[in-house]
Amino acid sequence: MESKIGADQAQNSVYDKEIGNNLSTDESSFLGNILREILYSPMNLALLAIICFLVYKIVRDRTEVPSVGVSKPSEPELPKIRRDFTVKELRQYDGNQPDGRVLVAVNGSVYDVSKGRRFYGPGGPYATFAGRDASRNLATFSVVSNDKDDYDDLSDLSAVEMDSVREWEMQFKEKYELVGKLLRKGEEPTNYDEDEDDENVNNDDAEQTNSLRKHLPKSKTETDDKNQESHILQGNNATKTNAQDEPISTDC
């Protein structure tokens, strides 16, 4: 019995060995046929070269590290402006002029949104807001261009819509430069240059007064301070004396 089992196992091993040899022979012949097809066919060689080139480009693009210090040239910064605009004057700043400046009005204030030109400039998703009063658009979530020539007082908007306008106004204040205000019909523009000049003059006068006081003789300064202090004390004592002499009113 045992000899029979051993004979069967030996026969099976021989059979498996023959099958393995046949499979290896088939695989080698299959690969050999593919290589012969590629090497002896110019078209297949060309296709193989193209595939290798594409694989090389994909691997190179994924592994290539961008060079340090190479950055895109920044756009020149536009000079700041400070003035008020009518609705018609605001139309000139829609980003299509040579300097590319973009202004947008929100709730009566005009903002310079030039640094957000990819949103509000020509071709941007909100290009219809450029050079316009965008308050109603922001309140109603509309991108239809507001081409009205008159000042829009937003009086017909609901409370919820006005809250939306105010929220947008806060965002514009945080992100963009305030230029001025949008003028109503008949309203005179503010002369911001005169306001700044007056402020500068007041500051200069204060500096000059302080510098002159520093250059006065020390005795002179101390004398003036003491005289002023004595006058204040005398006035306070007189006030206290008068207050003691007068009867306290009970009408309160």
C-alpha positions in Angstrom: 0.0 0.0 0.0 2.7 2.4 1.0 4.7 1.6 -2.2 1.6 2.4 -4.3 1.2 5.9 -2.6 4.9 6.6 -3.1 4.6 5.7 -6.7 1.6 8.0 -7.2 3.4 10.9 -5.5 6.4 10.4 -7.7 4.2 10.4 -10.8 2.4 13.6 -9.7 5.7 15.4 -9.1 6.9 14.4 -12.5 3.6 15.7 -14.0 3.8 19.0 -12.2 7.3 19.4 -13.3 6.3 18.9 -16.9 3.5 21.4 -16.6 5.8 24.0 -15.1 8.3 23.5 -17.9 5.6 24.0 -20.4 4.3 27.2 -18.8 7.8 28.7 -18.6 8.3 27.8 -22.2 5.0 29.4 -23.2 5.8 32.6 -21.2 9.2 32.9 -22.7 7.9 32.4 -26.2 5.1 34.9 -25.6 7.6 37.6 -24.4 9.8 36.7 -27.2 7.0 37.3 -29.7 6.3 40.7 -28.2 9.9 41.8 -28.3 10.2 40.7 -31.9 7.0 42.6 -32.8 8.4 45.8 -31.2 12.0 45.6 -32.5 11.2 44.6 -36.1 8.3 47.2 -36.6 9.3 50.9 -37.0 5.8 52.0 -36.0 5.9 50.1 -32.8 9.3 51.5 -32.0 8.0 55.0 -32.6 5.0 54.4 -30.3 7.3 53.0 -27.6 9.5 56.1 -27.8 6.5 58.4 -27.4 5.2 56.4 -24.4 8.7 56.6 -22.7 8.9 60.4 -23.4 5.4 61.0 -21.9 6.2 58.9 -18.8 9.4 60.9 -18.4 7.6 64.2 -18.6 5.0 63.1 -16.0 7.6 61.9 -13.6 9.8 65.1 -14.0 6.8 67.5 -13.5 5.8 65.7 -10.3 9.3 65.6 -8.9 10.7 68.9 -10.1 11.1 71.4 -7.2 10.4 75.1 -8.1 13.5 77.3 -7.9 13.7 79.5 -4.8 13.6 83.2 -5.4 11.8 83.1 -8.7 8.5 84.9 -8.2 5.9 86.5 -10.4 6.5 90.2 -11.0 4.2 92.2 -8.8 1.8 94.7 -10.3 2.8 98.3 -9.7 0.9 99.8 -6.8 -1.5 102.6 -7.8 -1.2 106.0 -6.0 -3.9 106.5 -3.4 -6.8 108.9 -4.2 -9.0 110.7 -1.8 -12.1 112.4 -3.2 -15.9 112.0 -3.6 -17.7 110.9 -6.7 -21.0 111.3 -8.4 -22.7 108.2 -9.9 -21.5 109.2 -13.4 -18.0 110.0 -12.3 -17.7 106.6 -10.7 -18.4 104.9 -14.0 -15.0 105.9 -15.3 -13.2 103.5 -12.8 -14.4 100.1 -14.0 -10.9 98.7 -14.7 -10.9 99.3 -18.5 -9.0 102.6 -18.3 -5.2 102.6 -18.8 -4.3 102.5 -15.1 -6.8 99.7 -14.4 -8.1 101.2 -11.2 -11.4 99.7 -10.0 -13.7 101.5 -7.6 -16.9 100.2 -6.1 -19.5 102.0 -3.9 -21.2 100.3 -1.0 -23.8 102.0 1.2 -22.7 105.5 0.2 -19.0 104.9 0.5 -16.5 104.4 -2.4 -13.7 101.9 -2.0 -10.6 101.2 -4.2 -10.8 97.4 -4.9 -8.0 97.4 -7.4 -6.1 94.7 -5.5 -9.1 92.5 -6.0 -9.1 93.0 -9.7 -9.4 89.3 -10.4 -12.8 89.5 -8.9 -14.1 93.0 -9.8 -12.0 93.7 -12.8 -12.8 93.0 -16.5 -13.6 89.3 -16.9 -14.0 88.8 -13.2 -17.1 87.2 -11.6 -18.2 90.5 -10.1 -17.1 92.8 -13.0 -20.6 94.3 -13.1 -19.9 95.9 -9.8 -16.9 97.9 -11.1 -17.5 101.6 -11.3 -21.0 101.1 -9.9 -23.0 101.3 -6.7 -23.1 97.7 -5.7 -25.3 98.1 -2.6 -28.5 96.8 -4.2 -26.6 93.9 -5.9 -25.1 92.8 -2.6 -28.5 93.1 -0.8 -30.4 91.1 -3.4 -27.5 88.7 -4.4 -27.7 89.9 -8.0 -24.8 90.4 -10.5 -26.9 92.4 -13.0 -25.2 95.7 -13.7 -26.7 98.7 -11.9 -26.8 101.3 -14.7 -28.9 103.9 -13.0 -27.6 107.5 -13.3 -29.3 108.6 -10.0 -28.2 108.0 -6.5 -29.9 104.9 -5.0 -31.0 105.7 -1.4 -32.0 102.0 -0.9 -35.2 103.1 0.8 -37.2 100.3 -0.6 -35.0 97.5 0.8 -36.2 95.4 3.7 -34.5 95.3 7.1 -32.9 92.0 6.3 -31.5 93.3 3.0 -30.1 96.4 4.7 -28.4 94.3 7.3 -26.8 92.4 4.4 -25.6 95.6 2.9 -24.0 96.7 6.2 -22.3 93.4 6.6 -20.8 93.7 3.2 -19.8 97.3 4.0 -17.8 96.1 7.0 -16.0 93.6 4.9 -15.1 96.2 2.3 -13.8 98.5 5.1 -11.5 95.7 6.4 -10.1 94.7 3.0 -10.0 97.8 0.8 -9.0 101.4 0.9 -11.7 104.0 1.5 -11.6 106.7 -1.2 -14.5 108.9 -0.4 -18.3 109.0 -0.5 -20.9 108.7 -3.3 -22.6 112.0 -3.7 -26.3 112.5 -3.8 -27.9 114.9 -6.3 -26.9 118.4 -5.4 -24.5 117.4 -2.7 -21.1 119.2 -2.7 -17.9 117.1 -2.6 -15.7 117.3 0.4 -12.3 119.1 -0.1 -10.1 116.5 1.6 -6.9 118.5 0.8 -8.1 121.5 2.9 -9.0 119.2 5.8 -5.6 117.6 5.8 -3.9 121.0 5.5 -5.8 122.4 8.5 -4.8 119.4 10.6 -1.2 119.8 9.6 -1.3 123.5 10.4 -2.7 122.7 13.9 0.0 120.2 14.5 2.7 122.6 13.4 1.4 125.3 15.7 1.4 122.9 18.7 5.0 121.9 17.9 6.1 125.5 17.6 4.5 126.4 20.9 6.2 123.5 22.7 9.6 124.3 21.2 9.3 128.0 22.1 8.3 127.1 25.7 11.3 124.8 26.0 13.7 127.6 24.9 12.3 130.1 27.5 14.6 130.8 30.6 13.9 128.3 33.4 13.2 131.1 35.9 10.7 132.7 33.6 8.8 129.5 33.1 8.7 128.7 36.8 7.5 132.2 37.7 4.6 132.0 35.2 3.6 128.6 36.5 3.7 129.8 40.1 1.7 132.9 39.3 -0.9 130.8 37.4 -1.1 128.4 40.3 -1.6 131.2 42.9 -4.4 132.7 40.8 -6.1 129.3 40.6 -5.8 128.8 44.4 -7.2 132.3 45.1 -10.1 131.7 42.8 -10.9 128.4 44.5 -10.7 130.0 48.0 -13.1 132.8 46.9 -15.5 130.3 45.4 -15.5 128.3 48.7 -16.1 131.5 50.7 -19.0 132.5 48.6 -20.4 129.0 48.7 -20.4 129.1 52.5 -22.1 132.5 52.7 -24.9 131.5 50.3 -27.8 129.4 51.6 -28.3 125.9 50.2 -31.3 125.7 48.0 -33.9 123.2 48.9 -35.8 123.4 45.6 -33.9 120.4 44.1 
